[in-house]
Amino acid sequence: MPRLKVTQVRSPIGGTRVQRETLRSLGLKRMHDVVLKEDRPEIRGMVSAVSHLVTVEEVD
């Protein structure tokens, strides 16, 4: 199954509480943190909610 490499590139300061919680539930705690997640609809939805704060790459 393909995986997604999610990197936090911007700070959640000034964002909403929901955006901060979404980053935390993705496993991102600070700038330039990287996590690998399974490519599932739930993860895609979370990434799209904070797309302005993260970058996403598909990894095999």
C-alpha positions as a printed Julia matrix, in Angstrom:
60×3 Matrix{Float64}:
  0.0    0.0    0.0
  1.38   3.45  -0.84
  2.46   5.71   1.97
  2.43   9.47   2.38
  5.39  11.45   3.68
  3.9   14.44   5.5
  6.22  17.3    6.51
  5.18  20.31   8.58
  6.55  23.43   6.88
  4.62  26.22   8.62
  3.73  27.01  12.2
  0.2   26.53  13.51
  0.48  29.77  15.53
 -2.45  31.94  14.54
 -4.39  28.94  13.25
 -7.53  27.53  14.74
 -7.65  24.99  17.55
 -8.93  22.38  15.11
 -5.92  22.87  12.84
 -3.52  22.49  15.78
 -5.31  19.33  16.89
 -5.21  17.94  13.35
 -1.44  18.44  13.17
 -1.06  16.75  16.54
 -3.2   13.79  15.5
 -1.07  13.41  12.38
  1.93  13.14  14.71
  3.47  16.52  13.85
  4.71  18.44  16.88
  7.1   21.05  15.51
  8.44  22.61  12.33
 10.15  20.22   9.87
  8.77  17.11  11.58
  8.23  14.26   9.12
  5.8   11.35   9.5
  4.95   8.44   7.22
  1.28   7.55   7.07
 -0.72   4.99   5.13
 -2.53   6.48   2.13
 -6.12   6.24   3.41
 -9.09   8.55   2.95
 -8.98   9.57   6.63
 -5.38  10.7    6.38
 -6.03  12.47   3.06
 -8.86  14.41   4.7
 -6.68  15.44   7.63
 -3.91  16.55   5.27
 -6.33  18.58   3.17
 -7.57  20.36   6.31
 -4.06  21.64   7.03
 -2.7   21.7    3.47
 -1.37  25.23   3.93
  0.85  24.04   6.81
  2.24  20.8    5.36
  3.76  19.3    2.24
  2.91  15.78   1.08
  4.88  13.29  -1.03
  3.9    9.8   -2.08
  6.45   7.17  -1.07
  6.54   3.51  -2.08
